[in-house]
Amino acid sequence: MKKYLLLTLSLLLCTWGVASAAYQQQWFSQYTEKDGKIDFRCEKNCVVLLGEKGGNDFVKVQWGTVQWNGQRGYGYLLGQQIYAATMLQPGNYEWSFVDDPIFKQIPDGDAAKVMFLVTGPLKVEWVQITMASRGGSDAIGWIWKRFRKTEMLAPYSINLHYWPYVGGWSWPLFGLIATLIAVGIVYIVRKKMNLKETLRITMIALIAVMIVGGVRLLVDDMKIIAQGHKQYTAVKEWKTFFDLGSYIDVTKQVRDTLDLDNVEARRGKECKIYAKSNMSRPFDAHRNSVYLRPCTVVQTGSEADYGLYYNVWPSYETGINILSGFNFYLYNFRQ
Amino acid sequence: MFSTSLGLLVAHLGLYVLLPLIPGVITMRIISADRVRERLFYILSWFLGVWILGYGLFLLQFIRFGIDRLAYGILLVFLLVVLFIRLKLTNTSRKSLSKTLPLSFKRMIPKHASTWYHISTWLLIVYIVLFVAAGFYFVTQFPSYADDAFGNWHLPVINILYDGGVQIFGEVGQILGRGRLGYPVMIPTMQAFISNVIGGYNDIYINIFPWLSFVFFIKAISLYIYQKRQDIRLALIAPALIISLPLIFLHTTQGYMDLLSAIYTALAIMSLYEWLNDDGHAAHLVLWIAFLSILSYVKNDGFVVYMLWTLIALIIYFVIHRKHELSKLRVFKKTSTWVFIVALVLFFIAPFTFLKSYYNLGFNQAAGADAGLGLASTIHREIFPAIWKTMRSMNNFSVAPLILLVTLIISLIYRKRIAKEKSFLLIAPAVILAIFIAVFLFTENYKFVLDQTTSNRVFTMVLVIFLALMPLVYSIDKSWE
């Protein structure tokens, strides 16, 4: 898909220049635009160039009647460089440039042109695409929304934490500005301030900003805990845990069946297991290291005593199925 | 593996506290560290005891003991014998502990404090308690999650548990924790021992250890700062700032050793700072050497990173303050100091260094060919935009780097009014930070900054060390009070 869009865009660069409406567009079999609302029909690959990002902050897309199964996406164009497209989910959608990981990679973001991309077949009765900047109460709402935006538990969370943001400012940038404002206010109120007082107020303001940010992050942690409680702790059967899904629950059943938690009985006994899944990291890290111990995970079914298939069909069925659930099978290969 | 119950929870909590505490207390008596005030004494005993237990059990594996109650008993008897000899040789009676601290927060708050002081103090307490409670819920209800916790630290625990001990000699691939062989196995050995006492490995309660370490750490630093400043609000600011670092929450709930490295570095610097003070006692020096030795193998890079660089900071300190401070070094003329140094090095550093050398185990198996301490062919200036991006837009450190910067500016401007021994508190994290940057700048390790995973963790831990000690810097000068 990405390659296809890039090819389309390369052709577009050579043939650009058709400007029959407010937005520049190309390759639609039917395209009409009135009062910002567009009706179109696209058979293969079509592009609407929304213009330079400039001072705009976001793009909002509202859909009328959509027919057929085509795809929609967006991307950026800076000089001859195309920045890869992102697919849009069906339904009304709004994306902020500061939230977009692709936009963040563009060195001179404001100069980039924003592209709306369609892969047909797709017929749309009307769609309204608005690129605009925020102002007034909308801006405050957006700032608050970004500040509240929660980051859930993910495999990278131990090394990365992006939020909170205050509007387009990251928390450190906001902290710096807030500190300067605090020093300025105190200076205006007191009318006189020596270096020691300036440094003291700077330090107090930075500490305050850091702790407020920390309290905000604690809300993230609480939400993670609430989600984990809902998925894992409060559930009696078929527990799930974030992107590990039901893997922990399946592991528990496997361990109970093979009596793997019985340390004394298992000590010194060899056990080999072949484990297969349609998913890799972090599943394989858990599976190959801890979850199936003391059994050793081996690479082929022929050298194993047991076989575990999680989210895949069994591929080595010489043994007896000793346990199964709706997304896993456990085989004993030695019987 | 995933069972939870009140009984299991109490058993894990109780054993994780008590089993290290007992050898820790005996060892603290051996090194005469009962000069440390009461509650801080028990917390530091626990931190020391964790490694006395881990290393003690590990050393007993050389003579083919298991990881069971017998090994624990032998370790305690050995420590008691050493304590007895120590008391006899030095003719020291068991002194009563020095002054105790007030027990309640209410009594710690000054009587004539302002309303704002009361409000801000209680807000800080509520914030810290909420964080600790959130962590407690996480480590007592949810399974391990982050994948390095499994491959690096939980795998040796479960292998050692089912093997019945650490296999010291044998084929490579079958020895130690049978995981990444260069990784230290002392904490996994201790955890395998506790799992053995309880009767099985628990993938949920295994994370009580990092949480407990963190809770004891914030308790230790707030007690220590209160002891120095008699200001409970200032004492609470350090833990409040540390818990405000974005990456800390998960590090208190997952079996990673980065936070533990930072904790032991901060404790080492704290002990050394205590020794550098005018009323410093040699016991604090020994405690520092103990924590420094422990640092060598908290995780695989502890030896190079934290231990060596804390030493460099001390050398820089003595070079700067050579006129006034060199007399302190006379303590190294005493035989007893060298007995302790040799004993601590033999106990904490020698065995694993020997094994790494014997089996020719590399510096860092996880990083493979990417890791190395050899000089790169070019200076990797590209790390600076990467670090700046990480700091500014990714928000992994909050505004802590700015606090570090302002503190350094203040201490440079007012350097003449800074008590000399307290400058060490700033030199230590600054040197660690500077050498980290030098390593990334001049060696092939720059890759770890560009992909940000390692650098985010490394800088977070440097900031933990700095923030833990920062309030003491602000006690340097009466005019800042």
HADDOCK unambig.tbl for C-alpha pairs under 7 A between the chains (distance, minus, plus):
assign (segid A and resid 155 and name CA) (segid B and resid 146 and name CA) 6.17 0.50 0.50
assign (segid A and resid 158 and name CA) (segid B and resid 146 and name CA) 6.91 0.50 0.50
assign (segid A and resid 158 and name CA) (segid B and resid 247 and name CA) 6.22 0.50 0.50
assign (segid A and resid 158 and name CA) (segid B and resid 250 and name CA) 5.80 0.50 0.50
assign (segid A and resid 158 and name CA) (segid B and resid 251 and name CA) 6.76 0.50 0.50
assign (segid A and resid 159 and name CA) (segid B and resid 247 and name CA) 6.68 0.50 0.50
assign (segid A and resid 159 and name CA) (segid B and resid 453 and name CA) 5.36 0.50 0.50
assign (segid A and resid 159 and name CA) (segid B and resid 456 and name CA) 6.10 0.50 0.50
assign (segid A and resid 159 and name CA) (segid B and resid 457 and name CA) 6.14 0.50 0.50
assign (segid A and resid 160 and name CA) (segid B and resid 247 and name CA) 6.89 0.50 0.50
assign (segid A and resid 160 and name CA) (segid B and resid 396 and name CA) 6.19 0.50 0.50
assign (segid A and resid 161 and name CA) (segid B and resid 246 and name CA) 6.06 0.50 0.50
assign (segid A and resid 161 and name CA) (segid B and resid 247 and name CA) 6.56 0.50 0.50
assign (segid A and resid 161 and name CA) (segid B and resid 394 and name CA) 6.91 0.50 0.50
assign (segid A and resid 161 and name CA) (segid B and resid 395 and name CA) 6.50 0.50 0.50
assign (segid A and resid 161 and name CA) (segid B and resid 396 and name CA) 5.47 0.50 0.50
assign (segid A and resid 162 and name CA) (segid B and resid 394 and name CA) 4.97 0.50 0.50
assign (segid A and resid 162 and name CA) (segid B and resid 395 and name CA) 5.36 0.50 0.50
assign (segid A and resid 162 and name CA) (segid B and resid 396 and name CA) 6.65 0.50 0.50
assign (segid A and resid 163 and name CA) (segid B and resid 395 and name CA) 6.55 0.50 0.50
assign (segid A and resid 170 and name CA) (segid B and resid 392 and name CA) 6.67 0.50 0.50
assign (segid A and resid 170 and name CA) (segid B and resid 393 and name CA) 5.41 0.50 0.50
assign (segid A and resid 170 and name CA) (segid B and resid 395 and name CA) 6.53 0.50 0.50
assign (segid A and resid 171 and name CA) (segid B and resid 395 and name CA) 6.29 0.50 0.50
assign (segid A and resid 171 and name CA) (segid B and resid 398 and name CA) 6.31 0.50 0.50
assign (segid A and resid 172 and name CA) (segid B and resid 392 and name CA) 5.94 0.50 0.50
assign (segid A and resid 172 and name CA) (segid B and resid 395 and name CA) 6.56 0.50 0.50
assign (segid A and resid 172 and name CA) (segid B and resid 398 and name CA) 5.45 0.50 0.50
assign (segid A and resid 172 and name CA) (segid B and resid 399 and name CA) 4.95 0.50 0.50
assign (segid A and resid 173 and name CA) (segid B and resid 392 and name CA) 6.46 0.50 0.50
assign (segid A and resid 175 and name CA) (segid B and resid 399 and name CA) 6.54 0.50 0.50
assign (segid A and resid 203 and name CA) (segid B and resid 403 and name CA) 6.69 0.50 0.50
assign (segid A and resid 203 and name CA) (segid B and resid 406 and name CA) 6.97 0.50 0.50
assign (segid A and resid 206 and name CA) (segid B and resid 399 and name CA) 6.83 0.50 0.50
assign (segid A and resid 206 and name CA) (segid B and resid 403 and name CA) 6.50 0.50 0.50
assign (segid A and resid 210 and name CA) (segid B and resid 241 and name CA) 6.75 0.50 0.50
assign (segid A and resid 210 and name CA) (segid B and resid 244 and name CA) 6.36 0.50 0.50
assign (segid A and resid 210 and name CA) (segid B and resid 398 and name CA) 6.28 0.50 0.50
assign (segid A and resid 210 and name CA) (segid B and resid 399 and name CA) 5.81 0.50 0.50
assign (segid A and resid 211 and name CA) (segid B and resid 240 and name CA) 6.73 0.50 0.50
assign (segid A and resid 211 and name CA) (segid B and resid 241 and name CA) 6.21 0.50 0.50
assign (segid A and resid 211 and name CA) (segid B and resid 244 and name CA) 5.79 0.50 0.50
assign (segid A and resid 213 and name CA) (segid B and resid 244 and name CA) 6.71 0.50 0.50
assign (segid A and resid 214 and name CA) (segid B and resid 243 and name CA) 6.80 0.50 0.50
assign (segid A and resid 214 and name CA) (segid B and resid 244 and name CA) 3.76 0.50 0.50
assign (segid A and resid 214 and name CA) (segid B and resid 245 and name CA) 6.66 0.50 0.50
assign (segid A and resid 217 and name CA) (segid B and resid 246 and name CA) 6.77 0.50 0.50
assign (segid A and resid 218 and name CA) (segid B and resid 131 and name CA) 6.85 0.50 0.50
assign (segid A and resid 222 and name CA) (segid B and resid 134 and name CA) 6.77 0.50 0.50
assign (segid A and resid 225 and name CA) (segid B and resid 138 and name CA) 6.73 0.50 0.50
assign (segid A and resid 233 and name CA) (segid B and resid 141 and name CA) 6.40 0.50 0.50
assign (segid A and resid 261 and name CA) (segid B and resid 1 and name CA) 6.51 0.50 0.50
assign (segid A and resid 261 and name CA) (segid B and resid 200 and name CA) 6.44 0.50 0.50
assign (segid A and resid 263 and name CA) (segid B and resid 162 and name CA) 6.06 0.50 0.50
assign (segid A and resid 263 and name CA) (segid B and resid 200 and name CA) 6.24 0.50 0.50
assign (segid A and resid 267 and name CA) (segid B and resid 162 and name CA) 5.18 0.50 0.50
assign (segid A and resid 267 and name CA) (segid B and resid 163 and name CA) 6.22 0.50 0.50
assign (segid A and resid 268 and name CA) (segid B and resid 163 and name CA) 6.53 0.50 0.50
assign (segid A and resid 282 and name CA) (segid B and resid 147 and name CA) 5.97 0.50 0.50
assign (segid A and resid 285 and name CA) (segid B and resid 147 and name CA) 5.96 0.50 0.50
assign (segid A and resid 285 and name CA) (segid B and resid 150 and name CA) 6.82 0.50 0.50
assign (segid A and resid 285 and name CA) (segid B and resid 151 and name CA) 6.49 0.50 0.50
assign (segid A and resid 286 and name CA) (segid B and resid 147 and name CA) 6.63 0.50 0.50
assign (segid A and resid 286 and name CA) (segid B and resid 150 and name CA) 6.08 0.50 0.50
assign (segid A and resid 289 and name CA) (segid B and resid 150 and name CA) 6.22 0.50 0.50
assign (segid A and resid 289 and name CA) (segid B and resid 151 and name CA) 5.72 0.50 0.50
assign (segid A and resid 289 and name CA) (segid B and resid 155 and name CA) 5.49 0.50 0.50
assign (segid A and resid 290 and name CA) (segid B and resid 150 and name CA) 6.34 0.50 0.50
assign (segid A and resid 290 and name CA) (segid B and resid 154 and name CA) 6.81 0.50 0.50
assign (segid A and resid 290 and name CA) (segid B and resid 155 and name CA) 5.47 0.50 0.50
assign (segid A and resid 290 and name CA) (segid B and resid 158 and name CA) 6.94 0.50 0.50
assign (segid A and resid 294 and name CA) (segid B and resid 159 and name CA) 7.00 0.50 0.50
assign (segid A and resid 294 and name CA) (segid B and resid 162 and name CA) 6.53 0.50 0.50
